[in-house]
């Protein structure tokens, strides 16, 4: 069967700025474990910005001003929401099944929105690796059931 595939930069991992490519243990040695945790899990905590974005060709179609030099989780939520509102939700309303695959923080951002998780509890959202999560929605796109498969 033919299954349409839509790719979106909005599901890419969040932009860790100047920390991109650095080993977590080395970051903890340099900045301290608590600071690294705040950067990774804090909603508004911004990692150090990259001086110059090293964008790859996946971003060629975007205005360079669209891509930040670092992202906190709040910015990641704002990046993911248009994908939900413009592409995913209309398909669900039309009765379609949608498989969403992304990176941990982009999926965490979507879960925050779908489950109405408060900002100060977002660090408790666990995204299992390679374990699908099945959401069932009612006609108003409120979650009626959630199952980790």
N, C-alpha and C positions, 0 to 999 in steps of 0.2 A: 504494500500500500504506500501511497505517496503521503508523507507527513510534512507539512510546511514547517520550515525552520526560519525563525527570525533571530538575528543576532543584534545585540545592542551593547554599546559601550557603557550604558547605564548599569549593567550588571558586573562590570569589572571590579576588581578589588579596590578598596579605597586607596587613595594616594597618600603614602606615608612620608612624602616630602623628602628631606635630606636623609631619612632613615632607610629609604628604598635600597634593598640589596644588602643591608647590614644584618648580621647574625644577632638574634635576640640575646644570647648570652653576652656577647661583646657590648651590645647596647646597655645591658644591665650593669656591666663592669664600668662603663664610661659614665652613665647618667644615673645609675641606681635603679633597683628593681621597682620601687614605688613609682618613680617618674615614668618608666617604660610602661608600667601597668596603666597609669593615667592616660598616656598617649594612646595606648591600644584600646582601652575600654571606657575612658571618659567621654561623655557626650559632646562637650564643648572644648575639651583639651586639644590643642593643635600641636602636632609634631613640628619640629623645625622645618621651615620652608626650604624647598630646593631653590637655589639661586636661578637656575635655568632649567626649564622643563626639557627633558629628553624624550620627546614624544615619538612614538613609533607610527607606522603608516595606518594603523587602525583609527587614528585620530585625524587623519588628513582632511576629512570632510567637515570637521568641526572648526569653528572659530577658535583660535588659540586662547582667546580670553575665556572660553568656556571651561578649559581645563585648569584647575587650580594648581598651585605650586606645592600644596599639601591639603589634606582634608581631615576634618574631625568627623565624628559620627553624625552630627547634625547635618553637615554638608552632604554626607553620603545619603541620608534619608531624602534630602531635597533633590538629589540627583536621580534616585530610584523612583520616586513618586510619579513623575510624568510617564514612565514606562507602564506602571500599574494603571494609571488613569486613562491613558491614550490607547494602549494596546491590549493589556491583559484583561482588565475589567470588561471592556466591550465584548470580548470573545466569550467570557464567562456568562455574561448576560444573554448572549446568543445561544447558550446551551453547549458551548464547546468545552472540551477538556484541554487544559493548558499545562504543559510541563515547563517549569522555570528552573533553569540551572544557572548558578552563578557562584561567586566567591562568598566566603563567610560573612564579611561585613555588609556586602550589598544585600544578601539574603536576610541578615539580621535587621537591616533597615526596613526591608519589606515586612518582616514579622512584627517589628515595632509598630508599624502602621496598621497592619491587619488585626493585630491583637490589642491595639491601643495600650501598649506598654508605656508607662511613664518614663520620661527621660532619665530619671535617677535610678531606674531599674533595668535599663537597657543592657547593662553589663551582665545581667543574669540570663539573658537570652542565649541559649546554647543551640548551635547549629551543628547537628551531627554530620560527620564526614561520611559521605557515600551512603547515607540512610535516607531514603525519600520520606518526605512528610506530606501526607495527603490531607488537604483542606477540602471540606465540603461547605458550600455556601447556600444560603437561602436566596430568594429572588431579589433581595435588597443588598446582596453581597456581604451579609453578616455571616460569620463563621457558625455553621451548625454542627460541625464535627471536625476534629483534628486527630489524625492517627499517624504515629511514626511507624513506618513499615520496616 
